């Protein structure tokens, strides 16, 4: 796996994007040493190389879960309903930067950012408006939220309660993956250990009260988007997952009580076969780790369940309609790799939030793969391919070298605090950019087959009135709510931070008392401190 220092002397066509060497031809000699119980075990059987279910898409198509969120809650509510009408089968919520960072829209840092990269949700009433007319016992909802995840899930539980839906009926996912934030996406509030404490509280609470909810979506997507190779994405993501399992065990939970509700989220990039092999290797590594390292006895704990998203970083502003083709190929590789849920990017996302037209094309891409291509009519159609099986083995081997190194460092928390994954990703991103600029790695329309012409496309614009409306509403909420009830609830949240009691119950009470995202997260900042990236210390 070692990368040669002098890239100019290498032909990148002779290796995967991760640097794994490729042979011109694969054949029977590559089968030497294959274990039929590993490489060719039946789908739905340990270690799940060929898929988590024996009938895969013959029994049920993957969930088509398009990422959506912009402007006010009403704006996104309309997009949700539009996508559901177009055949989407699950909701996926994108929040704006103030919400992701744990600030209210009236905070001075949020000027010009409200509703721009996702929907603005700062209080219970915002969540109420976001899901107005959408029965929460009938849909599965994913929320891409991390540092303030406990607050947003509390809002969601409260809205469901108002609809007459109990927590044990709720289906969905909070991303809630803070290790990935420290490694790659950089949207944090408090340091690593208190952030893990909050996640541990969520694991314990949800295991008891939200049995159908995926408490953590362990995300390689942002690791890959930051510049990691496929092997690094695989290794760092699974290392994060192992860290969360250990976290649950350290809290006294039984592994089989919470592991079945852990899910994953992978990027799907341009190297078609490497991405398929990555997903197959991921299932195998996870199954072995849960069974052999952690002693899980429930087969549901061994299953790696994953959502995938096509690679946003692969989209280009040059010749943007090429992005439709890129997305189709990436979506096809995710399906051939056995994903259970998929988001396909819109071709215009390199410019702005997707328009309805672009989002519809992206959804139709999945529907074409499902209903016209024929690839979903056979379970794991690439099984037994000399190349695919060999590459799956190589991906597993390369990823395990990194995971073992992290174990030697004392685990993923210690590795993150030391900055190890961050540095490796930065080096990979730099290498990739050098390859693109030297035209060793071809990006169609960017560094080869260029026209020099700009293609005008319609874009979705978020206007100032979105911010004005959200600021006015949060200002009015803070003025009109029951002050005594709010103050008592906030004091209970602060007390739980110090006492070590589970934070979730008092945060749910605070949400119902109209506490805001910013107010609760300010308590985290005050009680737990604010994280500083070791790269800048």
RALINPE-V875804 format. One record per run of one state. SS is the DSSP state (H for helix, E for strand, - for the rest). FROM is the first residue (numbers start at 1). TO is the last residue. If there is no record, write none. Layout:
BEGIN
ss:SS from:FROM to:TO
ss:SS from:FROM to:TO
END
This chain:
BEGIN
ss:- from:1 to:6
ss:H from:7 to:9
ss:- from:10 to:11
ss:H from:12 to:14
ss:E from:15 to:15
ss:- from:16 to:20
ss:E from:21 to:21
ss:- from:22 to:27
ss:H from:28 to:31
ss:- from:32 to:55
ss:H from:56 to:59
ss:- from:60 to:62
ss:E from:63 to:68
ss:- from:69 to:70
ss:E from:71 to:71
ss:- from:72 to:72
ss:H from:73 to:85
ss:- from:86 to:89
ss:E from:90 to:95
ss:- from:96 to:96
ss:H from:97 to:101
ss:- from:102 to:107
ss:H from:108 to:110
ss:- from:111 to:118
ss:E from:119 to:119
ss:- from:120 to:123
ss:H from:124 to:130
ss:- from:131 to:139
ss:E from:140 to:144
ss:- from:145 to:148
ss:H from:149 to:162
ss:- from:163 to:166
ss:H from:167 to:169
ss:- from:170 to:170
ss:E from:171 to:174
ss:- from:175 to:177
ss:H from:178 to:185
ss:- from:186 to:191
ss:H from:192 to:209
ss:- from:210 to:212
ss:E from:213 to:214
ss:- from:215 to:215
ss:E from:216 to:219
ss:- from:220 to:220
ss:H from:221 to:225
ss:- from:226 to:229
ss:H from:230 to:250
ss:- from:251 to:254
ss:H from:255 to:261
ss:E from:262 to:268
ss:- from:269 to:271
ss:H from:272 to:293
ss:- from:294 to:298
ss:H from:299 to:302
ss:- from:303 to:305
ss:E from:306 to:310
ss:- from:311 to:311
ss:H from:312 to:314
ss:- from:315 to:321
ss:H from:322 to:337
ss:- from:338 to:340
ss:E from:341 to:343
ss:- from:344 to:355
ss:H from:356 to:371
ss:- from:372 to:374
ss:H from:375 to:377
ss:- from:378 to:385
ss:H from:386 to:408
ss:- from:409 to:411
ss:H from:412 to:418
ss:- from:419 to:419
ss:H from:420 to:437
ss:- from:438 to:443
ss:E from:444 to:444
ss:- from:445 to:447
ss:E from:448 to:448
ss:- from:449 to:463
ss:H from:464 to:480
ss:- from:481 to:482
ss:H from:483 to:499
ss:- from:500 to:502
ss:H from:503 to:512
ss:- from:513 to:516
ss:H from:517 to:528
ss:- from:529 to:533
ss:H from:534 to:536
ss:- from:537 to:537
END
